[in-house]
Amino acid sequence: MSDIPGGAMANRPVHFIWLLDCSYSMQGEKIGQLNYAIREAIPEMRSVAHDNPAAQLLLRTVTFSTTAQWHHQVPVPVDDFTWQDVQVDGMTNLGEALTLVSRELQSPPMPQRALKPVLALVSDGVPTDDWKAGLKAIDATPWGRKAVRVSIAIGADADRGVLQEFLGNPELQPLDANSPKQLAAAIRWASTAAVKAASQPVAASADPLAKQPYAPPVLDDDDDDDVW
């Protein structure tokens, strides 16, 4: 087996995990637009997966509010994935969600040979629990350190400092989604560009904290009527 492009990498999994803020501050238009944006992004994720046949794209979702829980716990191949709308409920326990995900980034249950997982965090507020402990749990796992991470800040009240620290790379920035249009664009980007980056093989000698091979775009919005 080879870890270089063109080597024997047939059917290596790429685990894509959404971490979605479902606290009460997401109530109304925000949660509706989030559900719509992810549902509409699934066909594009399938297209990216088909363009990268050496990678098997597997999707999962964690929601966090007063508690964190798996919305889709079993990894589902993207061709078989059907989005189930999330609902709002309570506080913003991000730390619990990160800890939950960290348990899945051990080997096992993660395979020894895989492509980089993708962790996509979406939030509109400020964590209400010990999120730093959860982030440390992610960083303590081999696959957590290798993961391609993206974060999306919904609205002006989102704690961009937390979302920045989650990325683990000072050269990367959270995507700002201050309107439904920007949120849809951010979800599309996170669902495709990050998967492409993750589909590159992990070199055995690579620094797991090295710069990730993608650059999030700046999302313009010329429709002031859509601003939350």
C-alpha positions in Angstrom: 0.0 0.0 0.0 1.2 3.5 -0.8 0.1 6.8 0.8 1.1 8.9 -2.2 -1.3 10.1 -5.0 -1.7 7.3 -7.5 -0.9 4.6 -5.0 -3.2 1.8 -4.0 -5.9 3.6 -2.0 -9.1 2.0 -3.2 -12.1 2.7 -1.1 -10.4 4.6 1.7 -13.0 6.3 3.9 -13.4 10.1 4.4 -15.5 10.7 7.5 -17.4 14.0 7.3 -19.0 15.1 10.6 -21.3 18.1 10.9 -21.4 19.7 14.4 -24.5 21.8 14.4 -25.6 24.4 16.9 -29.3 23.8 17.7 -29.7 26.1 20.6 -32.7 28.4 21.0 -30.9 31.3 19.4 -31.1 29.3 16.1 -34.9 29.3 16.3 -36.9 30.4 13.3 -35.3 31.4 10.0 -31.8 30.4 11.0 -32.6 26.7 11.7 -34.8 26.6 8.6 -32.1 28.0 6.4 -29.5 25.6 7.9 -31.7 22.6 7.1 -32.3 23.9 3.6 -28.6 24.6 2.9 -27.4 21.2 4.0 -30.1 19.4 2.1 -29.3 21.3 -1.0 -25.5 20.6 -0.6 -25.9 16.8 -0.5 -26.0 16.5 -4.4 -22.8 18.5 -4.7 -21.1 16.3 -2.1 -22.1 13.3 -4.2 -20.6 14.9 -7.2 -17.3 15.6 -5.4 -17.2 12.0 -4.1 -17.8 10.6 -7.7 -14.9 12.7 -8.9 -12.6 11.1 -6.2 -13.3 7.4 -6.6 -10.4 6.4 -4.3 -12.3 8.1 -1.4 -15.5 6.7 0.2 -17.3 9.7 1.6 -19.2 8.9 4.8 -21.5 11.4 6.5 -22.5 11.9 10.2 -24.1 14.7 12.2 -23.9 15.8 15.8 -26.3 18.4 17.2 -25.6 20.4 20.4 -28.0 22.4 22.6 -28.6 21.6 26.3 -27.1 18.2 25.5 -25.1 16.9 22.5 -26.3 13.9 20.6 -25.8 12.1 17.4 -28.4 13.0 14.8 -26.8 10.5 12.3 -24.5 8.3 14.4 -23.8 5.5 11.9 -21.5 6.7 9.0 -23.7 6.7 5.9 -22.2 6.6 2.3 -23.0 9.9 0.6 -25.0 8.1 -2.1 -27.4 6.7 0.5 -27.6 9.8 2.8 -30.9 11.5 3.3 -31.0 14.7 5.4 -33.3 14.7 8.4 -34.1 18.2 9.6 -32.7 19.3 13.0 -34.7 21.1 15.6 -33.8 23.8 18.3 -33.7 23.1 22.0 -31.9 24.8 24.9 -28.4 25.9 25.5 -25.1 25.7 23.5 -23.1 22.8 24.9 -20.3 22.7 22.3 -17.8 21.1 24.6 -20.0 18.1 25.0 -20.4 17.8 21.2 -16.6 18.0 20.7 -16.1 15.3 23.4 -18.7 13.1 21.7 -16.9 13.4 18.4 -13.5 12.8 19.9 -14.5 9.3 20.9 -15.1 8.5 17.2 -11.7 9.8 16.2 -9.8 7.0 18.0 -8.6 3.9 16.2 -10.8 2.0 16.7 -13.6 2.9 15.9 -11.8 4.8 13.1 -9.7 2.6 10.8 -6.0 2.7 10.9 -5.8 3.5 7.2 -8.1 6.3 6.0 -8.1 9.7 4.5 -8.3 12.8 6.6 -11.7 13.3 8.3 -13.6 16.6 8.0 -15.1 18.4 11.0 -17.5 21.1 10.1 -18.7 23.3 13.0 -21.7 25.6 12.5 -22.8 28.0 15.4 -24.6 31.3 15.9 -23.7 31.9 19.6 -21.4 31.5 22.6 -20.7 28.1 24.1 -22.3 27.5 27.5 -20.1 24.7 28.7 -16.4 23.8 28.9 -15.7 23.9 25.2 -11.9 24.0 25.7 -12.0 20.6 27.4 -13.9 19.3 24.4 -11.4 20.8 22.0 -8.5 19.3 23.9 -10.2 15.9 23.6 -10.3 16.3 19.8 -6.7 17.5 19.6 -5.6 14.5 21.8 -6.7 12.0 19.1 -4.5 11.2 16.1 -7.4 11.7 13.6 -8.5 14.8 15.3 -5.1 16.4 14.7 -5.1 15.3 11.1 -8.7 16.5 10.4 -9.6 19.1 7.9 -11.6 21.6 10.0 -14.0 24.3 8.8 -16.2 26.6 10.9 -19.2 28.8 10.0 -20.3 31.7 12.1 -24.0 32.4 11.7 -24.8 36.1 12.5 -22.9 38.8 14.3 -23.4 37.3 17.7 -21.4 34.1 17.0 -18.2 33.8 19.0 -15.7 34.0 16.2 -12.8 33.5 18.7 -14.1 30.0 19.6 -14.7 29.1 15.9 -11.2 30.4 15.1 -9.6 28.3 17.9 -11.5 25.2 16.7 -9.7 25.5 13.3 -6.4 25.0 15.0 -4.6 27.1 12.4 -4.0 30.9 12.8 -3.8 31.2 9.0 -7.5 30.1 8.6 -10.6 32.0 9.4 -14.2 31.1 10.1 -16.7 31.7 7.3 -19.1 34.5 8.2 -22.7 33.8 7.3 -24.7 36.9 8.1 -27.6 36.1 5.8 -29.4 33.1 4.4 -27.5 33.7 1.1 -24.1 33.6 2.8 -25.1 30.6 4.9 -26.0 28.6 1.8 -22.7 29.6 0.1 -20.7 28.6 3.3 -22.4 25.3 3.5 -21.8 24.6 -0.2 -18.1 25.4 0.2 -17.7 23.4 3.4 -19.4 20.5 1.8 -17.2 20.4 -1.3 -13.8 22.1 -0.9 -13.2 20.6 2.4 -14.0 17.1 1.1 -11.6 17.7 -1.8 -8.9 18.6 0.7 -9.6 15.6 2.8 -9.4 13.3 -0.2 -5.7 13.9 -0.4 -3.7 11.0 1.2 -2.2 11.4 4.6 1.6 11.0 4.4 3.0 9.0 7.2 5.7 11.6 7.9 3.5 14.6 7.6 3.2 17.1 10.5 -0.4 16.6 11.6 -0.6 20.2 12.5 0.7 21.4 9.2 -1.3 24.0 7.1 -4.4 22.5 5.7 -4.5 22.5 1.8 -7.4 24.8 1.3 -8.3 28.5 1.8 -11.9 29.4 2.7 -13.4 32.1 0.5 -14.7 35.6 1.5 -18.4 35.4 1.1 -20.0 38.6 -0.4 -23.6 39.5 0.2 -25.3 42.3 -1.8 -28.8 41.6 -0.5 -29.2 43.6 2.7 -32.8 42.5 3.0 -31.6 39.0 3.9 -29.4 40.1 6.9 -30.3 38.4 10.2 
